[in-house]
Amino acid sequence: MRIILIESGTYETFTTLAAQLVAMGHEVYDFCVDETVIKGHLAAGYTVEPFLDQAPDLVITANFFLSREVNHLIRHLIPGDFPVVNLTWGHPVAEVEPILRRAGDVPGCNAQLRENRLFLWIPCPFAAEEYARLGFANGFYAPLGGFGFRLAQGHQYRWMRWGEPFADLRSLPVSTGEVHGKKPEAYDLIYLGDMPEPPTRRDERLEAWALETATACVARPQESRLQQQEPLREMLIADGSIRSVERFLCFQQWFFQHHARLTRQSFVHAVAREFGARFLLYGDAWIAQGLAAHPRASVARKHFYQRIPLSVDFGSMSFETCFFPRTIEIIKSGGTLLGYRRPDSAGLFASLPEAPVFDNEEALLQQARRLLAEPETRDRCRAAQWELVNGEQVAARGLARMIEAVFQGEISPFAPRS
């Protein structure tokens, strides 16, 4: 198949997908809609026109429904009747809200999704289940997968029509010297991430329910929030109207706000108190809270993940999975991940040697002290994490499931279309 990846702020994830798809025999083009990146490539003499006049079999993007520019690019500049698969970083219901508003209700939204061949790739099984239970269609779960470097060895993919070889990041030289005026060796831990913006929708009863649900989820991080809010879901979205969906999204936004405050905000302050100047922190929200943090836009992640002993991650605010882009990026860049337990951790990172996961502040600090004091243990954790996310079967299974969900048996996911 001819597949176009249209990415904006998703470079790490999309280069991963490109590697896997090329290795499966597909013709892949990766197009970045970031204005700065495009201008740099065009100034160097490259062009994007050669593939835009050819009909693709499939387009994969992220944040499609919330970006008018990407929407215009896909449907007006690329010819052909092709399906569009959107990787959903936010809640899948929030992703389709603009379509829902135009359609008037959930059945109308589903009809527009089918008519326009739009699909939501949801990399969290719990969010996909919730999306389906609420009556929405054209959404499917497929794991994001690892990197597929072994699968893609010797292959190339086209970045705006020029070849670029893949490389195993472990074979690349580790950066040396200062990075953005900082010496990575001066730090023990790094964290990059922000707090969600306070929701604009207000409803005291929904906010109270969201706080109750978030508190229960924090107390039992190994359980899905689906187990906490079944009666609530039935009350909030009983008729599938726009009003009921708005109430559901209001609840979700306040749930994420409360959960982030009870977890990542609490964790960040605990680590800052414990490690002080040895903790490298990025995020505009932490600056506003008076912590010694740096603007998020100034980070050079790969160099820091490689050279700082521990990279702390508190999980996605939107999903209940530990297998998410930032998590994968840390390991892919050569870092050692210390992650907050999610409902699917038991089958993934928690099964690794020395289980580099934590449930609460005390466990986080205890794990950090232990791993910092035991370099050999840290090395074993890093090696095990690499093998886990680089597993060929994880990568191939997720992409095969995605292609099968979209084409429904029309084409073998492992055979390119002639």
N, C-alpha and C positions, 0 to 999 in steps of 0.2 A: 504493500500500500504506500501511497504518497501521503505523508503526515506532516502537517505544519504545527510547530509549537509556538504559540504566541505568548510571550512572557513579559511581565512587568514586575520587577522586584522579586522574581522567583528563579533567579539564575541557577542557584545550586540545585534546586529540585528539577529544573527542566534539563540541565545537562545530564543529570542522572537518568531521566526518562529517555533522553536522546540516545544515550549509550545502550540502554536496554532494548529500545525499539530497533536500532540499527542491527544489533546482534541477532534479533529475531527475523531479520531479513527485510525490514521496511526501509523505504526511502524517506529520510527525515530532514526537515529544514527547521532551524531554530531562529525565530524572528523576535527581536526584543523591541518593545514599543516604548522603552524609556527614552525620552527625547535626548538626553545627554549622550547615551550610548549610540543612538542612531547618528547623531551629528558627528561623533568621533569617527564612526565607520565610514560615513559618506565623505568626510574630509580626507580620509586615507585613500579614496578612490574606489571604494566598493559600492555596489548597487544592490537594491532589493527587488528591482522590477522583474528579473528573469523568471522567478517562480510565481509571481503574483498573477500572471496571465495563464497559469495552468490550474486546472481544477484538481484540488486535493481529494483524497478519499476520506480524510478525517482532519479536524482541527482540534487541538487540545490547548486550553488556556486556563487562566486563573483569574478570579474576581471579574468574570465576564459581565455578569448582570449589573454590577455596580460601576462599570466603566463605559461611558458613552463612546469614548475614543476607540476602545477595543471593539465594541459592537459595530461601529461604523467601518473599521478596518476589515473585519471578518466578512460582513454581509454585503458591503458595497465595493470593496476593492479586490476581493478574491472571488472568481467566478465559480459556478457549479452548485449543485444541490448536495451538500455534504453535511454530515452530522458534526455538531460542536459539543465537545466534552469539557465541562468546567470543573476544575479542581476547586473544591469548596473549603476555604480556610475558615470562614465564619460559619455560623449555624446555617444549615441548608435552607431552613424556612426563611431566614433573613435574606439569603441569596435570591430567592424567587419572589420576594415581596413586590418589586417593581412590576413584574409580570402579573402577579396576583391582583394588584390594584387596577391594571388595565383590563383584566379579564372579569373581575367582579366577584369571583368566588373560587374555591379550590377546584371544582370540576372544570371551570373555564380556564384556569391556570394550566391544568393538566392537558387540556385540549391544545393550548398554544404551545406547550412544550413539545407535544407530539408532532404538531403541524410543522414546527420549525426545526425539528430533529435536534432538540437541545437536551443534554443529559448532564446530571450532576454526579461527579465522581466524589464519593464521600469516604475519606480514608479512615474513618472511625466507625466500627460496627455498631456502637450504641447510638450515634447520631443518625446513621442510616436507618436503623430500626425505628427510631422516633419519627423520622421524616415519613416513613411508610405508614406508620400507625396513624399519623395525622391525615392520611388520605392523599398525600402528594405522590405523583408518579414520575417516571424517568429519572429516578435517583437510584444509585447502586453503591454497595460497599465493595471496595477492592483495596488491599493493603498497599501502602505507598512503596514498599520494597526498599532494597538496598541500592547498590551502586552499579552492579553488573560489570565491573571492570574486567573480570575474567571472561565473562560472556562476550564482551565487546573487544577483546584483545585483537589488534590487527585491523580493526574496522575504522572507518571515518564517518563523520556526519558533516552536513553542510551548515555552516553558520553564515547566513545571508549569501549562500552560494559559493563559499570557498571551503576547502577541506581543512580539517583541524584534527590531528590525532588525539586519541584518548591516552591518558597516562594514569597509572596507579599513584595516588598522592604519596604513598609511603616511600616511593622511589625518588621523589623530588627532594632537593636539598632543603634542609630546615633553614628558615630565615635567621639572620644574625644581626646583631646591633640593635639600636633603638627602633621602636615603631611609634610613629607619631609623637616623638619626644619622650617615650616611656621605655623603660627597660623591663621586658617581661619577667626577667629573673627576679625582679623586686617583689613579685606577687606570688601568693599561694593559690588563690582562687579567682575566677572571673565569672561574672554573670552579665548577660545582655538581655534586657527585656523591660517592658514598661507595664504600668497598670492600665486597665481599660478606662476610657473616659466615662464620667458619670452619665447614666442614662438621662435622656431628655424627657422620656415618657414617665409620668408620675401616677402612681396608684398605691395608696397606703396599704391596702389589703394585699395586693400583689407583692409589694416590697416585703411585707412581713412574711408571707409564704416563702418568698425567695430566700430570705435570711434563714428561716427554719430549715428549708431543704439544703442550703449550702452548709449550714452547721452540721447537719446529719451526714452529709457527704464527706466533710472534713474529718468527722469522727470515725468514718469507715471508708477510707480512700480506695479500698480494694473493691468496693461495690459500685455499680453503675447508678447514676442518679435516676435512671428509669425505675429503679426499685423504690425510689422515694416519692415520686410525683404522679403515679398512675391516676388516683382520684382527681388530682388537680388538672391533669391534662383533659380529662373528660369534661370537666366544668368549663375550661377555657376555650375549647375549640369544638364544641358539640355540634354546631351547625355548619362549620366550614365557611362562614362569612368573613368579610374583611375585618369587621369589628372583633370577632372572636380570635382571628389570627393576630391582630394587633395586640390583644390582651396577652396572648401566648408569648409574643415576642417581648412585650414589656416585662413579663415574668422572667424570661430567659436573660434579658439584659441585666436585670437586677440580681439574678442568680450569679452570673459571671462576675459582677461587681463585688458582691458579698464574698463569693468564694475566693476571688483574687485577694481581697483584703485579709481574709482569714488565713490564707496560705502564703502566696508569694510576697505580699507586703510584710507579713509577720516574719517570714523566713529571711528576707533581705535585711531587715533591721537586726535580726538575731546574728546573722553572719557579720554584718558591719560592726556590731558591738564586740564580737568575739575576735575578729581578725584585723580590724582597724585598717591601717595603711597597707596591709598585705592583701586586701580584697580590692580587686579592680572591678568597678561597677559602672555600667553604662545604662542610661535611661533618663529621659527628661523628667519623668514623674519623681524619681529619687532626688534629683536636684531640687525640685519644688518642695520636697519633704525635708530638706536640710541635710541630706547625706552627701558625702564626698564622692559624687558621681560625675560622669562626663556625658556630654550630649550624645545621643544614640547615633547621630549621623556621622560622628567622627571615628567610629570603631573600625579596626582592621582585624576582623574576626580570626581569619585563618592563622595569622602570625601569632596571635595570642593563644588560641586553642592549642597550637603545637607546643608552645614553650612554657605555659603556666600549668602547674601540676594538675589542678582540678578545674573542670568546667561545670558549674552548677546549673541545673535546669529544673524549673518548677512545673513543667507540663504546659500544654496549651490551655488558654483560657476558654477556648471555644469547644474543645473536644475532650473526650475521656480516653485518650490513647497516649502511650509513651513512645509510639513509633511515628514521630512527626518531623517535619522539615528541620527545625532547629536541632532536635535531638540527633538526627542523622548527620547534619552538617558538622556538629561538634566531633563526632566520631570519624567522619570522613576526612576532617582536617587534621586528624592525629591527636585529638584531645582525649582526656579521660573523663567520662561522664559520671556525675553524681546526680541522680534524678529522683524527683518526687514520685512516689508510687501512684500509679493510675490503675483503673480496673483491669487492664490487660497486662499489667506488669508481671503478674504471677507466671504467665506463660512465656515471658520474654526476659527482660533484664533481671528480674528477681531470681531467675533460675541460674544465673551466671555464678561463677565462683566468687565468694565473698559478698555477693548480693549488693552491688553499689546503688541501693535505693534507700529512701527514708520516708517515714510516715508523718513526722512532726519535727518541731524545732530541736528537741533533745536528740532525736536520732540523727538529724542532719549534722549537728555539731559533733556528735560522737563519731559518725562515719568520716567526716572531714578530717578530724584529728587523727583517726586511725590510718586513713589512706595517705595522709601527708607524712606520717611517721614511718610508713612501710612502703618504700619505693618498689620493692619486688611485688608486693600485693597489688599496688597500683598498676604495674606493668602487666600483670596477669589479667586484671580487670579490663584494661585497654585492649589487649589482644583478644579477649573473649568477646568484647563488644564489637570489635571489628569483624570477627568471623560471623557474628550473629547478623548484623545488618548488611554484610556483604554476601550473604547467602544467595546463591544463584536461584534456588527454588522460590525464595520469597519474592525476588524481583520478577521472575518469569510468571509466577502464579498470579500476582497482582495485575500485571499487564494483560495476561491472557483473559482474566476475568473481566477486565475493563472492555476489551475488544469484543468479547462474546456478548456482554450486556448491551453494547451499542448495535452490533450487527446481527445478533440473535441467530447465529448459525449460518449466516450468509457467506462467511469467509473464515477459513481456519486462522486462528490468531498467530500461528507460527509460519504461515506461508504468505509471501508477498503477493499482491494482486498483479497479474500480468497486464 
